Amino acid sequence: MGSTALSVHASCAAPVVRGAPHSVWSAQALLGEGTLWSVREQALFWVDILGHQLHRFCPATQARDSWSFDEEISAVAERRTGPGLLVTLRHDFATFDLDTGRLQRLHRPEPAQPGNRFNDGKCDAQGRFWGGTMDFACQAPTGALHRYAGGSHCSRMHTGFAVTNGPTWSLDGRTLYFNDTVQGQVHAFDFDPASGTLSRPRLWLQLGADDGYPDGMTTDAAGRIWIAHWGAACVTCHDPESAAELLRIPLPTSHITNCAFGGPDLRTLFITSACSGLNEHQLLTQPLAGALFCVEIDSPGLPANKFAG
């Protein structure tokens, strides 16, 4: 069964893949996620959530750096001012200074939900961080989407998810896309850039039984939406209006978790994966499970937004 889009019409042209995806870091991550390209450092940040590690990969030098934490780290954003990164930990928003190793916790949005943890997230164009929480067991619909502007300025924007992923935005910044992963659904919301409010929630894409589960997402400079598929060994590219599939990139391991454009011209798609959830036989037959991959695309992505709080 294939994915079900709201319309079969596609208004965007399909991108072109240049060459095959290949592994650039066989990290055997338990749960690779959190892809973020730093234009300033010309490096990709990514995390191993369950391995409690933050990674940085510099393509020009092939340098690989890692930082270990005492708990899960799930998403990162560069800061407009101040050193280091904004990060989401198991329960908290925090800042992390890469040079000194100093970790400063900022805010805990769900003190009454100890069974939840943070998962995916990123900043909007105004510099607010949008982070999703989820049930650690991936079963109870206790997860929520939070909008964080710094300090204690945090708002719960949408609730009722067992596993959250995304978000990403349309090219004009007026639509937010967000994944209800367990249900195989990508939802769209009208988004007010000035106020950061959501309205008119609707189903944008329902994945079919053979298409796995929607995980991390990104938007390219043509406005197309790219989705990593947990359990289906691929990344797909979609028309932002119709959700019609424009392109599918197969990968050599099942659990594909996130993607982000990077490289000097933002035409390299970096893709994370996971060892978690694979049985012993699958791990033997998928030696690149948990690797960081990349593939060249003929058109660029967008630079990541920075945290303004």
C-alpha positions in Angstrom: 0.0 0.0 0.0 1.4 3.4 -0.9 1.1 6.7 0.8 -2.1 8.7 0.5 -1.8 12.3 -0.3 -4.6 14.9 -0.4 -4.3 15.2 -4.1 -2.4 13.5 -7.0 -1.5 16.8 -8.6 2.1 17.9 -8.1 3.0 21.5 -8.8 6.7 21.2 -8.0 9.3 19.6 -10.3 11.0 16.5 -8.9 14.6 17.0 -7.8 17.5 15.0 -9.2 19.8 12.8 -7.2 23.5 13.0 -8.2 25.1 9.6 -7.3 24.2 7.1 -4.6 23.9 7.7 -0.9 27.0 6.7 1.0 28.0 6.4 4.7 30.3 9.2 6.0 30.3 8.1 9.6 29.6 4.5 10.6 28.7 5.5 14.1 26.4 2.6 14.9 24.1 5.2 16.6 21.3 3.6 18.7 19.0 6.4 17.6 20.6 9.0 15.2 18.6 12.2 15.0 18.8 16.0 15.3 20.5 16.9 12.0 21.6 20.5 11.9 24.0 22.1 9.3 26.1 24.9 10.7 26.9 27.4 7.9 29.3 29.1 10.3 31.3 26.0 11.1 30.6 24.2 7.8 29.8 21.1 9.8 26.8 18.9 10.5 25.6 18.5 14.1 23.6 15.4 14.9 22.8 13.3 17.9 22.5 9.7 19.2 19.5 10.2 21.4 19.7 6.8 23.3 23.5 6.8 23.2 23.5 10.2 24.9 25.9 11.8 22.4 26.2 14.9 20.4 28.2 14.5 17.2 29.8 17.0 14.8 31.0 16.1 11.3 33.1 18.4 9.1 33.1 17.2 5.4 36.0 19.4 4.3 38.4 17.8 6.8 36.5 14.6 7.7 36.9 15.6 11.3 34.5 13.8 13.7 33.9 15.2 17.2 31.6 13.8 19.9 30.4 15.0 23.4 28.8 12.6 25.9 25.9 13.4 28.2 24.4 11.8 31.3 20.9 11.6 29.6 19.2 11.7 26.2 20.0 14.7 23.9 17.5 14.9 21.0 17.7 18.1 19.1 20.0 21.1 18.7 19.9 24.7 17.3 22.6 27.3 17.0 22.1 30.5 18.9 22.0 34.0 17.4 23.8 35.4 20.3 25.9 33.6 22.9 28.2 30.6 22.6 27.3 27.1 21.8 23.9 25.5 21.1 20.4 25.3 22.4 19.7 21.6 23.1 16.8 19.5 24.2 17.6 16.9 26.9 15.4 14.2 28.4 13.1 16.8 30.0 14.7 20.2 29.6 15.7 22.9 27.3 19.3 23.8 27.9 22.3 25.6 26.4 25.6 23.7 25.8 29.0 25.4 25.3 31.0 23.2 22.9 34.3 24.8 24.0 33.9 24.6 27.8 31.5 21.7 28.1 29.2 23.9 30.2 25.6 22.7 30.3 22.9 25.1 31.6 19.4 24.0 32.0 16.8 26.6 31.1 13.3 25.3 31.4 11.3 22.1 32.0 7.9 22.3 30.2 6.4 19.0 31.4 7.2 18.5 35.1 4.1 16.4 35.6 5.0 13.9 32.8 8.2 12.1 34.0 7.5 9.3 31.5 7.9 11.6 28.5 11.1 12.8 26.8 12.0 15.3 24.2 12.4 14.1 20.6 12.7 16.2 17.4 12.7 20.0 17.1 14.0 23.1 15.3 13.7 26.9 15.1 11.2 28.9 13.1 12.4 32.0 11.1 11.7 34.2 14.1 14.1 32.3 16.3 11.6 30.4 18.4 12.4 26.7 19.1 9.6 24.2 18.4 10.3 20.9 20.3 8.1 17.8 20.5 7.9 15.5 23.5 6.9 11.8 23.4 6.1 8.8 25.6 9.4 7.0 26.3 7.6 3.7 25.6 6.2 5.1 22.3 2.7 4.0 23.4 0.7 6.6 25.4 -0.5 9.7 23.6 1.1 12.0 26.2 3.5 13.9 23.8 3.0 17.5 22.8 4.5 20.2 20.6 6.0 23.1 22.6 7.0 26.6 21.4 10.0 28.0 23.3 11.2 31.6 23.2 13.8 31.5 26.0 13.7 31.8 29.8 10.3 30.4 31.0 8.5 31.6 27.9 7.1 28.2 26.7 3.7 27.4 25.3 2.1 24.0 24.7 0.8 24.3 21.1 -0.7 20.8 20.3 -1.1 17.6 22.3 -2.1 13.9 22.0 0.9 12.3 20.4 2.7 9.0 21.3 5.7 9.9 19.2 6.4 13.4 17.7 8.7 14.3 14.9 9.4 17.4 12.9 8.4 20.2 12.5 9.3 21.9 9.3 7.7 24.9 7.5 6.6 25.9 4.1 8.7 28.2 2.0 6.6 31.3 2.8 6.6 30.3 6.5 2.8 30.2 6.7 2.4 26.4 7.1 3.9 24.2 9.7 4.2 20.4 9.1 4.3 18.1 12.1 4.4 14.3 12.4 2.2 12.0 14.4 4.7 9.2 13.9 2.8 6.2 15.4 -0.3 7.0 13.3 1.9 7.3 10.1 0.5 10.8 9.6 1.9 14.2 8.6 -0.3 17.1 9.7 -0.3 20.6 8.4 -1.3 23.8 10.4 -1.8 27.3 9.3 1.1 29.2 11.0 1.2 32.9 11.9 4.8 34.0 11.7 4.4 37.1 13.8 2.5 35.5 16.8 3.7 31.9 16.4 0.2 30.6 16.6 -1.3 27.5 14.9 -4.7 27.1 13.4 -6.7 24.8 11.0 -5.0 21.5 11.7 -5.5 19.0 8.9 -4.1 15.7 7.7 -1.6 16.4 4.9 -0.2 12.9 4.3 -1.1 9.4 5.5 1.7 6.9 4.9 0.8 3.4 3.7 1.5 0.1 5.4 4.7 -0.4 3.4 6.0 3.1 3.9 7.0 2.9 7.5 6.6 5.8 9.8 7.3 9.5 9.2 10.3 10.7 11.2 12.4 13.8 10.8 11.7 16.3 8.0 13.2 19.3 6.2 12.2 21.9 3.6 14.4 22.7 0.5 14.8 26.1 -1.3 12.0 25.1 -3.8 9.6 24.5 -0.9 9.5 20.7 -1.2 9.2 18.6 1.9 11.7 15.8 2.6 10.7 13.0 5.0 12.8 10.3 6.7 11.0 7.0 6.9 11.4 4.8 10.0 11.1 1.2 9.0 11.0 1.7 5.2 14.7 2.4 4.4 14.2 5.6 2.5 13.8 9.4 2.4 11.0 10.8 0.2 10.5 14.3 -1.3 7.0 15.7 -1.6 5.1 18.6 -3.2 4.3 21.1 -0.4 0.7 21.6 -1.5 -0.6 18.2 -2.7 1.8 16.0 -0.7 2.4 14.0 -3.8 5.6 12.0 -3.8 8.2 13.4 -6.2 11.3 11.3 -5.3 12.3 8.4 -3.2 15.9 7.7 -2.1 16.5 4.1 -1.0 19.0 3.6 1.8 20.8 0.4 3.0 19.2 0.2 6.5 15.6 0.2 7.7 15.3 2.8 10.3 15.9 6.2 8.7 15.4 9.0 11.2 16.2 12.5 10.0 17.6 14.6 7.2 19.1 18.1 6.6 20.7 19.9 3.7 24.3 21.0 4.1 27.6 21.4 2.4 29.1 24.6 1.0 26.2 25.1 -1.4 23.5 23.3 0.7 23.1 20.6 -2.0 24.2 17.7 0.2 21.4 15.9 2.0 22.7 14.4 5.3 20.6 11.5 6.6 20.7 9.8 10.0 19.7 6.2 11.0 19.3 3.9 14.0 20.3 0.5 15.3 17.5 0.6 17.9 14.5 -1.5 17.0 16.5 -4.0 14.9 16.8 -7.6 15.8 20.1 -9.6 15.8 19.5 -10.9 12.2 18.7 -7.4 10.9 21.8 -5.9 12.6 23.9 -8.6 10.8 22.4 -7.9 7.4 22.3 -4.1 7.9 25.9 -3.3 8.9 25.4 0.4 8.2 22.5 0.7 10.7 23.1 3.8 12.8 25.4 5.4 10.2 25.3 9.0 9.0 24.8 9.1 5.2 24.9 11.8 2.6 23.8 12.1 -1.0 24.1 15.0 -3.5 21.0 16.7 -4.8 20.8 19.0 -7.9 19.0 21.8 -5.9 19.8 23.4 -2.5 18.1 23.3 0.9 17.7 26.2 3.2 20.0 27.4 6.0 18.8 26.4 9.5 17.2 29.1 11.6 19.0 30.1 14.8 17.5 30.4 18.3 16.9 34.0 19.3 16.0 33.5 23.0 
